Amino acid sequence: MTTYYKKPKQLDEQIEILKLQKNVVFKRISEEEAKEHLFLINYINLISPFKHHFAKKSKNNPLKTEKANGKHVYEHEVDFADYLDMYYDEKSRYPKIYESISKFEAVFNSVLSYRILLHYQIENSVQFKFFVDDIKTRITNVKQKKRTHYLKVINSFEKKIDDYDSPFIFFDRLSLGQQLMVYTCLST
């Protein structure tokens, strides 16, 4: 069976959709400049994440937007530049978000490693294998979809530990995703 995908819209078509379906106007930025932004940033990154800010809010639930014929309703004109402003405002916050995630990752790793090393008393490869085996038994409590992936990652631990001089370094090198995976297994 062949699956057909939506054809990508040309820049002129995207502009027409914005004007006709989203009530977008071009006051601070011309249509030609808007096409350049759509080309460089992409409609999905520039329009889709922010359209709910401009769509008519539902009377029953202000967190939702109203739709007619499966499409959002836009009662008021929206300048294309407003979408662009929102896009760049969000991007300007990324360094702070990354910094916060990085701080969380460092603290989480430190606490998790400390607790694991003390609880399992990992001083040699036999104790490390016991830790890995214990996590594997706890994976059965993880949802089936994730279980195979978790097992693959955790099975790799026994090979990877040989690349490090100590379990302290091994745990320090785990990604945040791997740390969360271990934590999930230990919490079940």
C-alpha beads as a LAMMPS data file, in Angstrom:
LAMMPS data file: protein, C-alpha beads

188 atoms
187 bonds

1 atom types
1 bond types

-500.0 500.0 xlo xhi
-500.0 500.0 ylo yhi
-500.0 500.0 zlo zhi

Masses

1 110.0

Atoms # bond

1 1 1 0.000 0.000 0.000
2 1 1 1.410 3.382 -0.988
3 1 1 1.172 6.239 1.475
4 1 1 0.867 9.690 -0.026
5 1 1 2.104 12.728 1.826
6 1 1 1.021 16.319 1.731
7 1 1 2.873 18.174 -0.993
8 1 1 5.000 21.059 0.256
9 1 1 3.540 24.469 -0.464
10 1 1 5.434 27.005 -2.533
11 1 1 6.263 30.268 -0.756
12 1 1 3.537 32.111 -2.686
13 1 1 1.034 29.448 -1.613
14 1 1 2.134 29.787 2.024
15 1 1 1.592 33.555 1.851
16 1 1 -1.898 33.036 0.412
17 1 1 -2.772 30.540 3.149
18 1 1 -1.589 33.014 5.779
19 1 1 -3.681 35.801 4.287
20 1 1 -6.842 33.800 3.601
21 1 1 -6.902 31.309 6.463
22 1 1 -4.984 33.022 9.282
23 1 1 -5.923 36.657 8.610
24 1 1 -2.231 37.648 8.345
25 1 1 -1.311 41.077 7.027
26 1 1 2.078 42.464 6.050
27 1 1 2.552 45.897 7.624
28 1 1 6.001 45.931 9.216
29 1 1 7.364 43.281 6.844
30 1 1 6.539 43.036 3.169
31 1 1 5.267 39.824 1.591
32 1 1 8.627 39.425 -0.142
33 1 1 10.482 39.707 3.183
34 1 1 7.993 37.285 4.726
35 1 1 8.769 34.749 1.979
36 1 1 12.456 35.040 2.817
37 1 1 11.723 34.364 6.498
38 1 1 9.488 31.414 5.606
39 1 1 12.244 30.038 3.383
40 1 1 14.975 30.409 6.007
41 1 1 13.000 29.485 9.138
42 1 1 10.218 27.261 7.733
43 1 1 6.470 27.583 8.184
44 1 1 6.391 24.785 10.760
45 1 1 8.912 26.593 12.971
46 1 1 7.629 30.113 12.418
47 1 1 3.840 29.855 12.206
48 1 1 2.659 26.556 13.670
49 1 1 3.987 26.960 17.243
50 1 1 2.451 30.417 17.660
51 1 1 -0.846 30.296 15.790
52 1 1 -2.792 29.487 18.964
53 1 1 -1.829 32.952 20.315
54 1 1 -3.796 34.592 17.528
55 1 1 -6.687 32.176 17.040
56 1 1 -10.055 32.819 18.659
57 1 1 -10.245 31.324 22.150
58 1 1 -12.996 28.898 23.035
59 1 1 -15.736 30.311 25.257
60 1 1 -15.917 27.048 27.213
61 1 1 -12.179 26.582 27.654
62 1 1 -9.816 29.562 27.271
63 1 1 -6.885 27.175 26.869
64 1 1 -8.365 25.900 23.601
65 1 1 -9.054 27.641 20.345
66 1 1 -12.205 27.571 18.282
67 1 1 -12.279 25.763 14.981
68 1 1 -14.601 25.927 11.997
69 1 1 -14.402 23.239 9.330
70 1 1 -11.375 21.791 11.109
71 1 1 -9.402 25.056 10.966
72 1 1 -8.651 27.660 13.627
73 1 1 -10.718 30.827 13.564
74 1 1 -8.828 34.141 13.271
75 1 1 -11.125 37.085 13.989
76 1 1 -8.498 39.817 13.955
77 1 1 -5.733 40.740 11.577
78 1 1 -2.292 39.620 12.668
79 1 1 0.846 41.220 11.330
80 1 1 3.323 38.652 10.012
81 1 1 5.973 40.469 12.054
82 1 1 4.126 39.421 15.233
83 1 1 4.832 35.784 14.383
84 1 1 8.439 36.652 13.712
85 1 1 8.709 38.546 17.022
86 1 1 7.342 35.557 18.924
87 1 1 9.729 33.188 17.148
88 1 1 12.799 35.300 18.003
89 1 1 11.575 35.915 21.557
90 1 1 11.340 32.177 22.113
91 1 1 14.772 31.594 20.574
92 1 1 16.274 34.250 22.855
93 1 1 15.227 32.149 25.862
94 1 1 17.048 29.010 24.716
95 1 1 20.410 29.832 26.343
96 1 1 18.686 30.130 29.750
97 1 1 16.778 26.889 29.164
98 1 1 19.965 25.051 28.155
99 1 1 21.815 26.497 31.136
100 1 1 19.070 25.330 33.501
101 1 1 18.987 21.842 31.976
102 1 1 22.766 21.640 32.236
103 1 1 22.689 22.584 35.933
104 1 1 19.920 20.076 36.607
105 1 1 21.838 17.363 34.748
106 1 1 25.004 17.950 36.785
107 1 1 23.208 17.878 40.151
108 1 1 20.992 14.941 39.193
109 1 1 24.010 12.966 37.983
110 1 1 25.960 13.710 41.132
111 1 1 23.158 12.676 43.502
112 1 1 22.170 9.605 41.454
113 1 1 25.771 8.395 41.137
114 1 1 26.453 8.918 44.815
115 1 1 23.330 7.014 45.880
116 1 1 23.941 4.141 43.462
117 1 1 27.603 3.749 44.407
118 1 1 26.770 3.719 48.114
119 1 1 23.699 1.499 47.865
120 1 1 25.299 -1.109 45.612
121 1 1 28.763 -0.694 47.163
122 1 1 30.321 -0.821 43.698
123 1 1 34.022 -1.394 44.223
124 1 1 34.678 -4.014 41.553
125 1 1 33.334 -5.491 38.324
126 1 1 31.294 -8.171 40.133
127 1 1 29.429 -5.548 42.150
128 1 1 28.927 -3.468 39.012
129 1 1 27.463 -6.525 37.232
130 1 1 25.117 -7.035 40.206
131 1 1 23.944 -3.422 39.826
132 1 1 23.331 -3.915 36.080
133 1 1 21.505 -7.210 36.665
134 1 1 19.354 -5.602 39.340
135 1 1 18.343 -2.813 36.959
136 1 1 17.514 -5.386 34.283
137 1 1 15.124 -7.148 36.644
138 1 1 13.421 -3.839 37.376
139 1 1 12.911 -3.106 33.661
140 1 1 9.975 -5.489 33.673
141 1 1 8.053 -2.708 35.431
142 1 1 8.764 -0.304 32.556
143 1 1 6.164 -0.013 29.798
144 1 1 6.667 -2.544 27.002
145 1 1 7.409 0.116 24.376
146 1 1 10.424 1.378 26.313
147 1 1 11.603 -1.965 27.654
148 1 1 13.560 -3.078 24.575
149 1 1 15.371 0.243 24.329
150 1 1 16.154 0.274 28.045
151 1 1 17.568 -3.258 27.869
152 1 1 19.768 -2.375 24.920
153 1 1 21.205 0.659 26.696
154 1 1 21.664 -1.067 30.050
155 1 1 23.240 -4.144 28.439
156 1 1 25.853 -1.813 26.969
157 1 1 26.876 -0.660 30.459
158 1 1 28.941 -3.775 31.159
159 1 1 31.044 -3.171 28.027
160 1 1 31.337 0.566 28.581
161 1 1 32.527 0.305 32.202
162 1 1 35.792 -1.129 30.864
163 1 1 36.475 2.185 29.118
164 1 1 36.722 3.987 32.462
165 1 1 39.097 3.768 35.395
166 1 1 36.296 3.782 37.930
167 1 1 32.528 3.612 38.233
168 1 1 32.594 7.264 39.367
169 1 1 33.790 8.305 35.913
170 1 1 31.404 5.879 34.205
171 1 1 28.382 7.396 35.960
172 1 1 29.646 10.919 35.317
173 1 1 29.693 10.210 31.563
174 1 1 26.081 9.009 31.367
175 1 1 23.825 11.276 29.330
176 1 1 20.799 12.821 30.998
177 1 1 18.619 10.341 29.099
178 1 1 20.643 7.406 30.435
179 1 1 20.544 8.839 33.956
180 1 1 16.768 9.163 33.792
181 1 1 16.536 5.630 32.448
182 1 1 18.521 4.259 35.402
183 1 1 16.493 6.367 37.819
184 1 1 13.235 5.102 36.294
185 1 1 14.342 1.520 36.748
186 1 1 15.481 2.110 40.326
187 1 1 12.212 3.852 41.233
188 1 1 9.982 0.973 40.193

Bonds

1 1 1 2
2 1 2 3
3 1 3 4
4 1 4 5
5 1 5 6
6 1 6 7
7 1 7 8
8 1 8 9
9 1 9 10
10 1 10 11
11 1 11 12
12 1 12 13
13 1 13 14
14 1 14 15
15 1 15 16
16 1 16 17
17 1 17 18
18 1 18 19
19 1 19 20
20 1 20 21
21 1 21 22
22 1 22 23
23 1 23 24
24 1 24 25
25 1 25 26
26 1 26 27
27 1 27 28
28 1 28 29
29 1 29 30
30 1 30 31
31 1 31 32
32 1 32 33
33 1 33 34
34 1 34 35
35 1 35 36
36 1 36 37
37 1 37 38
38 1 38 39
39 1 39 40
40 1 40 41
41 1 41 42
42 1 42 43
43 1 43 44
44 1 44 45
45 1 45 46
46 1 46 47
47 1 47 48
48 1 48 49
49 1 49 50
50 1 50 51
51 1 51 52
52 1 52 53
53 1 53 54
54 1 54 55
55 1 55 56
56 1 56 57
57 1 57 58
58 1 58 59
59 1 59 60
60 1 60 61
61 1 61 62
62 1 62 63
63 1 63 64
64 1 64 65
65 1 65 66
66 1 66 67
67 1 67 68
68 1 68 69
69 1 69 70
70 1 70 71
71 1 71 72
72 1 72 73
73 1 73 74
74 1 74 75
75 1 75 76
76 1 76 77
77 1 77 78
78 1 78 79
79 1 79 80
80 1 80 81
81 1 81 82
82 1 82 83
83 1 83 84
84 1 84 85
85 1 85 86
86 1 86 87
87 1 87 88
88 1 88 89
89 1 89 90
90 1 90 91
91 1 91 92
92 1 92 93
93 1 93 94
94 1 94 95
95 1 95 96
96 1 96 97
97 1 97 98
98 1 98 99
99 1 99 100
100 1 100 101
101 1 101 102
102 1 102 103
103 1 103 104
104 1 104 105
105 1 105 106
106 1 106 107
107 1 107 108
108 1 108 109
109 1 109 110
110 1 110 111
111 1 111 112
112 1 112 113
113 1 113 114
114 1 114 115
115 1 115 116
116 1 116 117
117 1 117 118
118 1 118 119
119 1 119 120
120 1 120 121
121 1 121 122
122 1 122 123
123 1 123 124
124 1 124 125
125 1 125 126
126 1 126 127
127 1 127 128
128 1 128 129
129 1 129 130
130 1 130 131
131 1 131 132
132 1 132 133
133 1 133 134
134 1 134 135
135 1 135 136
136 1 136 137
137 1 137 138
138 1 138 139
139 1 139 140
140 1 140 141
141 1 141 142
142 1 142 143
143 1 143 144
144 1 144 145
145 1 145 146
146 1 146 147
147 1 147 148
148 1 148 149
149 1 149 150
150 1 150 151
151 1 151 152
152 1 152 153
153 1 153 154
154 1 154 155
155 1 155 156
156 1 156 157
157 1 157 158
158 1 158 159
159 1 159 160
160 1 160 161
161 1 161 162
162 1 162 163
163 1 163 164
164 1 164 165
165 1 165 166
166 1 166 167
167 1 167 168
168 1 168 169
169 1 169 170
170 1 170 171
171 1 171 172
172 1 172 173
173 1 173 174
174 1 174 175
175 1 175 176
176 1 176 177
177 1 177 178
178 1 178 179
179 1 179 180
180 1 180 181
181 1 181 182
182 1 182 183
183 1 183 184
184 1 184 185
185 1 185 186
186 1 186 187
187 1 187 188
